[in-house]
Amino acid sequence: MTPRLHFNYSAAAPITPETRQAMAAHYDLEAAIGPVEAAIAVAPRLAEIHRAAERLLGTGPGTVALTEGQGRAMALVAAGLRLQPGDRILCAPSEWGGTLSALTAVAQRAGASLVPVPMLPNHTTDLDAMRGMLDGRVRLISVTEVSVSGTAIQPIVAIADLARTTGALLAVDASQSVGWRPVAMAAHGIDILTASGRKYLRGPRGVALLGLSARAQAALTLPPPDDYAVRQSDALRWETAEYSYATRLGFGAALDQVLAFGVEALGAELLARATRLEAALRQVPGVQLIRPGAGESPALAPLVAFDIAGRDPQTVQKALQAQGINVAANLAAYAPYFFAHLGKAALLRASVHLPTTDADIDRLVATLTQV
């Protein structure tokens, strides 16, 4: 199969050769000595992966669980909220649609409510409005740090400061920031952090991060335990006995690569590529970049949202796929509050990573002018 030109890292990244080798090696081990015996043999390595995840998230021992996906991680958090009638959950305007679905379901069952915080013209959360909405009935503030369209970075530290004034838990979806943007759960006052492993970490599908501070672990009701979780005493109580060992070992290889490169160094590389991409897209007739200040400032994130006047984003996406180029077409359901603010039903999104070259960007732009 001919490789595609990939501009969809913010959805899922192709795994690296090192990650693929780690997975293949474990399958070979299972075939050679048996899956149970192979699991015992790699147990020390699995423990190392948790320590690496804790370093990545800037948190302490026993505060990170690994789940099947970010949606699963947030569903576990939502189900563990001890909500009462009249309680409220505040959501940033960038909130991911899947998170909203999980939180809405548990709020409705409890007689609680989900309330969006207004958005400022620069696409960030209105902190003054949030301050006025906070009281003792707010149990959780939920924030997607970088929206699915990458148009703004939410002020996590300032939101954490507000959360502490009433004791609300702060949950951050860092799926679009972990890997290229430093995370400091403990220093920034983040109680709950969820993040997919298949985006900027370039891990395999089927692994995600769930960071839980000691305060969050005490506040949340535990999921029903299996024979593994019942024997744990920290964030591992949110894990299960059954998972793909090969996939998790591949995720460990991906983590090692990011940590060895350095998150800040990786972020600088990716933002430079995204800035080049934004500059090139501005030359395409009819293209509008969807973020404040896109004409004057460097890129904010490695994902660039745009639309083309008179063109349906999904139609453009399919036309590019026919030419061997992957981009995303984000729909309003992905971030309902954000899209409602923009008054749009869909957007195109192109995202970059280390393999992205200037020649790749030139090919994308040239193809956009033709399709």
C-alpha positions in Angstrom: 0.0 0.0 0.0 1.3 3.4 -0.9 1.9 5.6 2.2 -0.3 8.6 2.5 0.9 12.1 3.3 -0.2 12.4 6.9 -1.6 15.8 8.2 -3.8 14.2 10.8 -1.5 13.6 13.8 -4.0 15.3 16.1 -6.5 12.5 15.5 -4.0 9.6 15.4 -0.3 9.3 14.5 1.3 6.5 12.6 3.5 4.6 15.1 7.3 4.8 14.8 9.5 1.8 13.9 10.7 1.6 17.6 7.1 1.4 18.8 6.2 -1.2 16.3 9.3 -3.3 17.2 8.4 -3.2 20.9 5.0 -4.6 20.1 6.3 -7.2 17.7 8.9 -8.4 20.2 6.2 -9.1 22.8 4.1 -11.0 20.3 7.2 -13.1 19.5 7.7 -13.6 23.2 4.1 -14.7 23.8 4.4 -17.2 20.8 7.7 -18.6 22.2 6.9 -19.0 25.9 3.1 -18.4 26.3 1.1 -15.2 27.1 0.9 -15.7 30.9 4.6 -16.4 31.1 5.4 -13.5 28.8 3.3 -11.2 31.0 5.4 -12.2 34.1 8.6 -11.6 32.2 7.7 -8.0 31.2 6.2 -7.0 34.6 9.3 -4.9 35.5 9.0 -3.1 32.2 5.3 -2.4 32.7 6.1 -0.8 36.0 8.7 1.4 34.3 6.1 2.6 31.9 4.0 3.9 34.7 7.0 5.8 36.1 7.6 7.3 32.7 4.0 8.4 32.5 4.2 10.0 35.9 7.3 12.0 34.7 5.5 13.1 31.6 2.5 14.4 33.5 4.5 16.0 36.3 2.9 14.0 39.1 3.9 11.6 41.8 4.0 7.8 42.2 0.7 6.0 42.2 -1.2 8.7 40.4 -1.4 7.5 36.8 -3.6 4.7 35.4 -3.6 3.5 31.8 -6.9 2.9 30.1 -8.1 1.9 26.6 -8.8 5.4 25.5 -9.4 9.0 26.6 -13.1 8.5 26.3 -13.0 5.5 28.6 -10.8 7.4 31.1 -13.3 10.2 31.2 -16.3 7.8 31.5 -14.6 6.3 34.6 -14.2 9.8 36.1 -17.8 10.8 35.3 -19.2 7.6 36.7 -17.2 8.3 39.9 -18.6 11.7 40.6 -20.6 11.9 43.8 -23.3 14.2 42.5 -26.4 15.3 44.4 -29.5 17.1 43.0 -28.7 20.8 42.4 -24.9 20.2 41.9 -23.2 21.7 38.9 -20.4 20.9 36.5 -18.8 23.8 34.7 -17.3 23.1 31.2 -14.9 25.3 29.3 -16.1 26.4 25.8 -13.4 24.2 24.2 -14.9 21.0 25.7 -14.7 17.8 23.7 -18.0 16.3 22.7 -17.3 12.9 24.1 -16.6 14.4 27.5 -19.8 16.3 27.4 -21.7 13.2 26.6 -20.3 11.3 29.6 -20.8 14.3 32.0 -24.3 15.0 30.8 -25.4 11.4 31.4 -24.2 11.3 35.0 -25.5 14.8 35.7 -29.0 14.0 34.4 -29.2 10.8 36.5 -28.2 12.7 39.6 -30.4 15.7 39.1 -27.3 17.9 38.6 -26.6 20.2 35.7 -23.8 20.8 33.1 -23.2 24.5 32.5 -20.9 25.9 29.8 -18.6 28.9 30.7 -18.7 31.7 28.1 -15.9 32.1 25.6 -13.9 35.3 25.0 -13.2 36.7 21.5 -9.8 35.0 21.6 -11.4 31.6 22.1 -10.3 31.2 25.7 -12.5 30.7 28.8 -14.0 33.9 30.3 -12.4 33.7 33.7 -14.5 36.6 35.1 -17.7 34.7 34.1 -16.4 31.5 35.6 -15.6 33.3 38.9 -19.2 34.5 39.0 -20.5 31.0 38.4 -18.5 29.3 41.1 -20.1 28.4 44.4 -20.2 25.4 46.8 -22.4 23.4 44.4 -19.8 23.2 41.6 -18.3 19.8 42.0 -16.2 19.7 38.8 -14.6 22.1 36.3 -13.9 20.3 33.1 -11.5 21.8 30.5 -10.1 20.6 27.2 -6.8 22.4 27.2 -6.3 22.6 23.4 -9.5 22.3 21.5 -9.9 19.8 18.7 -9.4 22.6 16.2 -6.4 24.0 18.1 -7.5 27.6 18.0 -6.6 28.5 21.6 -4.9 27.2 24.7 -7.0 27.4 27.8 -5.5 29.1 30.9 -5.2 26.0 33.1 -3.3 27.5 36.0 -5.8 30.4 36.3 -8.7 28.0 36.2 -7.0 25.8 38.8 -6.7 28.8 41.1 -10.4 29.5 40.7 -11.3 25.8 41.4 -9.4 25.9 44.6 -11.5 28.8 46.0 -14.6 26.4 46.3 -12.9 23.0 46.4 -14.2 21.9 43.0 -12.2 19.2 41.2 -10.4 20.3 38.0 -10.4 17.8 35.1 -8.2 18.6 32.1 -8.4 16.8 28.7 -4.8 17.1 27.5 -5.2 14.9 24.5 -4.2 17.6 22.1 -1.3 18.9 24.3 0.4 16.0 25.9 3.6 15.2 24.1 4.4 18.7 22.7 3.3 20.9 25.6 4.7 20.4 29.1 2.2 19.2 31.7 2.6 19.7 35.4 -0.3 18.1 37.2 1.0 18.7 40.8 2.4 22.2 40.2 -0.6 23.4 38.3 -3.3 22.0 40.7 -4.8 19.6 38.2 -6.8 16.9 39.9 -7.8 14.7 36.9 -6.0 14.5 33.6 -7.0 12.4 30.6 -5.0 12.1 27.4 -5.0 9.9 24.4 -1.8 8.1 23.7 -2.2 7.9 19.9 -1.8 11.6 19.0 1.3 13.6 19.7 2.8 10.8 21.7 2.6 8.6 18.6 1.6 5.6 20.6 -0.6 2.7 19.4 -4.3 2.9 19.5 -5.8 1.4 22.7 -3.8 3.2 25.4 -4.6 6.5 27.2 -3.4 8.3 30.3 -5.6 8.9 33.4 -3.9 11.0 36.0 -5.6 11.2 39.4 -4.3 13.3 42.3 -4.6 12.0 45.8 -7.5 14.4 46.3 -9.3 13.0 43.2 -8.8 9.4 44.2 -10.4 10.2 47.6 -13.3 12.1 46.0 -14.3 9.7 43.3 -16.2 6.5 43.7 -14.2 3.6 42.5 -15.3 1.6 39.4 -16.3 -2.0 40.1 -13.0 -3.8 40.7 -11.8 -7.0 39.0 -9.3 -9.4 40.4 -6.4 -7.0 39.6 -7.9 -3.7 40.7 -9.1 -5.1 44.0 -5.5 -5.7 45.1 -4.4 -2.1 44.3 -4.3 0.9 46.6 -3.7 3.9 44.3 -4.6 5.0 40.7 -4.1 1.4 39.6 -7.6 0.8 41.1 -8.9 2.4 37.9 -7.1 -0.2 35.7 -8.2 -3.7 34.8 -6.5 -7.1 34.6 -7.1 -7.7 30.9 -5.4 -5.5 28.3 -3.1 -5.9 25.4 0.4 -6.2 26.8 2.0 -5.7 23.4 0.1 -2.5 22.9 1.1 -1.2 26.3 4.7 -2.0 25.7 4.5 -0.2 22.4 3.1 2.8 24.3 6.0 2.6 26.6 8.4 2.8 23.7 6.5 5.9 22.4 6.8 7.5 25.9 10.5 6.8 26.0 11.0 8.5 22.6 9.1 11.6 23.6 11.0 11.9 27.0 14.3 11.3 25.3 13.6 14.0 22.7 12.3 16.4 25.4 8.7 17.7 25.4 9.8 21.4 25.2 12.2 20.6 22.3 9.5 18.6 20.5 7.0 21.5 21.0 9.4 24.0 19.5 9.9 21.8 16.4 6.2 21.2 15.9 5.2 24.8 16.4 7.8 25.8 13.8 6.3 23.4 11.3 2.8 24.6 12.1 3.8 28.2 11.6 5.2 27.3 8.2 1.9 25.5 7.5 -0.2 28.5 8.5 1.9 30.8 6.3 1.5 28.4 3.3 -2.2 28.0 3.8 -2.7 31.8 3.8 -1.6 31.7 0.1 -4.5 29.4 -0.9 -7.4 31.3 -2.5 -10.4 31.4 -0.2 -8.7 29.9 2.9 -9.5 31.4 6.2 -7.5 30.3 9.3 -9.7 29.8 12.3 -7.9 31.3 15.2 -7.5 34.9 16.6 -4.3 36.6 15.4 -3.5 33.9 12.8 -2.2 36.5 10.4 0.3 38.1 12.7 1.6 35.6 15.2 3.3 32.2 15.2 1.1 29.1 15.4 -0.3 28.3 18.9 -0.4 24.5 18.4 0.7 21.9 15.9 -2.9 21.7 14.6 -4.2 24.3 12.2 -8.0 24.8 11.7 -9.2 26.4 8.5 -12.0 26.5 5.9 -12.2 27.4 2.3 -14.9 29.8 1.1 -17.8 28.0 -0.6 -16.3 24.6 0.0 -17.8 21.9 2.3 -15.0 20.6 4.6 -16.0 17.0 4.3 -16.0 17.2 0.5 -12.5 18.8 0.6 -11.3 16.1 3.0 -12.4 13.3 0.7 -10.9 15.0 -2.4 -7.5 15.2 -0.6 -7.8 11.6 0.5 -8.2 10.7 -3.2 -4.9 12.4 -3.8 -3.2 10.5 -1.0 -3.3 13.3 1.7 -4.9 12.9 5.1 -6.5 15.8 6.9 -9.4 16.0 9.3 -12.9 17.4 8.9 -14.0 18.3 12.4 -17.8 18.4 12.9 -19.8 20.5 15.4 -20.4 17.4 17.5 -16.7 17.2 18.3 -16.8 20.5 20.3 -20.4 21.8 20.4 -19.9 24.9 22.4 -16.9 26.0 20.4 -18.7 25.4 17.0 -21.8 27.2 18.2 -19.6 30.2 19.1 -18.1 30.2 15.6 -21.4 29.6 13.9 -20.0 26.8 11.8 -21.0 23.2 11.2 -17.5 21.9 10.3 -13.9 22.9 9.8 -10.8 21.4 8.1 -7.8 20.7 10.3 -4.3 19.9 9.3 -1.7 18.8 12.0 2.0 18.2 11.9 4.7 16.2 13.6 8.5 15.5 13.2 8.1 13.7 9.8 6.3 16.7 8.3 8.6 18.4 5.8 8.4 21.7 3.9 7.9 19.6 0.7 4.9 17.9 2.4 3.4 21.3 3.2 4.0 22.5 -0.4 2.3 19.4 -1.7 -0.7 19.9 0.6 -1.1 23.5 -0.5 -0.7 22.8 -4.2 -3.3 20.0 -4.0 -5.7 22.3 -2.1 -5.6 24.8 -5.0 -6.6 22.0 -7.4 -9.3 19.9 -5.6 
